[in-house]
């Protein structure tokens, strides 16, 4: 195939064969590249061949509209199929109305072929005048080619070399990169870079050389303070600062360890000698006859004789029978022992472990060659030495008072007034009855604890202890005659004491009855009005009578509800008629109501009005007060008079 090369700068047209050995091509290339090189000729030839292959692929895409026949991926068809596929891509873009200069990410060479075929397809749809020249641009490597068709004349290829600013030595193959290196084009030159990294311990220099990293110099090693860093190719070593002498080896921590030359070396001693390791070295000794266990050398050192262990000083079967054997011996053990063939001694048999629960009723304790039984607390060993009988602990008087034996134990009891100690369970401690929660109610006044019991006492005067030994009974001094009242006074007994009382009636009033030596609680001293003739003031006085009555009250320990203490009975019938002259009775407390501790209510009993005096609040004694009570009779004409009752209230210091 002839290829026409047109160099417009010199108006010279060269024709050469595909072998690219034509001298004219070399002259043309020399004019443009100013170089003379056989390598350049070879690369130019390859470029022309690839150009022919690409042209074949473009023509196949235009003529056949498919690239299926280029299915093999060989060196000859690779470039042809690439140009065919890229041309079909350009034609498809023109058919779909897409712009021919559409930037596709298919590579620079494929983009040029696609654009050329797209433009060519657009021109085919137009009428081309006869004789008109059609030109197309194609770039391969660093050269730009122009394809021109001159009308209806025979087709020829016109190439024009248009030199670019930079030569891509990597594409031209003009680099000197070695195997395993990748060529990278640079402005006006190129550089070679390794395709595989240098690896650990190396770094890539600007000259594309793997240089060893000196870890010791850069300080990136991990050697400790007891080691020195020594650089090696691609790595480093940590050498101990302390050097070990001959016969020693250094471990990873730098310590010197003795070498066992007898093991680490192969036969350090001559034949007939025995190697013995020493610290830092070894020695060789002459080999001698070595007798086994149970034998010893004769005096000549030539034979091994049996050792009679039974007659030796070691007393191998101490306390047991011994039978000598060749190279050994056997012990005939006593009862309670077994012969251990490994340790060759008589070992004690633990009967308690071998026969659990069958030797002793309670506890079994192993002894050398035998065993012994024992009992738990509360039992004693029976005569057979195995069973256990109950032990009567009460025979030893373990309790401070009463003891009761039970099976395997005992129980201590205490007499009345004592309780068993929580500490030892044997000692009886006195019960302080006075300190018990109910101690305040055991005795009426004072409780005195005694060992195993207690006794009560009463106030020094005015009371005596009751027969029950707990309550306090009031002493009626008026009855016993222990009072100090005179003949003109009446003795009134109160709780815990007495009072000497004497009363004089007011003017115009006369006492009913004589003065008595002793006044009871129900007694009343009464003075009635007695007016002198023509004493109008006396007649008009509404008070008809003045009476005195007496009551002794305790200091209530627990006051829960009102207590009725005095009853004022009248002769006025309840619901009386007007013609009877009386209608109602009104009761009032006029004086002496200390702390408002009393009130008076009216009620009907047996058809008559009764005034009831109640204690509604507790009073703390000793305390004395006189309640002045008024009973007014109400008629249909108004008040018809009143009666005054003085209630002498004596509150004792105690509740009994």
Buried (B, 14 or more C-beta within 10 A) or exposed (E): EEBEBBBEEEEEEBEBEEEBEBEEBBBBBEEBBEEEBEEBBEBBBBBBBBBBBBBBBBBBBBEEEEBEEBEEEEEEBBBBBBBBBBBBBBBBBBEEEEEBEEEBEBEEBBBBBBBBBBBBBEEEEEEEEEEEEBEBEBBBBBBBBBBBBBEEEEEEBBBBBBEEEEBBBBBBBBBEBEEEBEBEBEEEEBBBEBEEEBEEBBEEEEEBEBEBBBBBEEEEBEBEEEBEBBBEEBBBBBEBEEEBEEBBEBEEEBEBEBBEBBEEEEEBBEEEBEBEBEEBEBBBEEEEEEBEEBBEBEEEEEEBEBBEBBEEEEEBBEEBEBEBEEBBBBBEBBEBBEBEEEEBBBEBBEBBEEEEEEBBBEEBEBEEBEBBBBBEEBBEBEEEEBBBEBBEBBEEEEBBBBBEBEEBBBBBEBEEBBEBBEEEEBBBEBBBBBEEEEBEEBBBBEBEBEEBEBBBBBBEEBBEBBEEEBBBBBBBBBEEEEBEBEEEBBBBBBBBBBBBBEBEBEEBBEBEEEBEEBBEEEBEBBBBBEBEEEEEEBEEBEBBBBBBBBBBBBBBEEBEEBBEBBEBEBEBBBEBEEEEEBBBBBBEBEEBBBEEBBBBEBEEEEEBBBBBBBBEEBBEBBBEBEBBBBBBBBBEEEEBBBBBBBBBBBBBBBBB
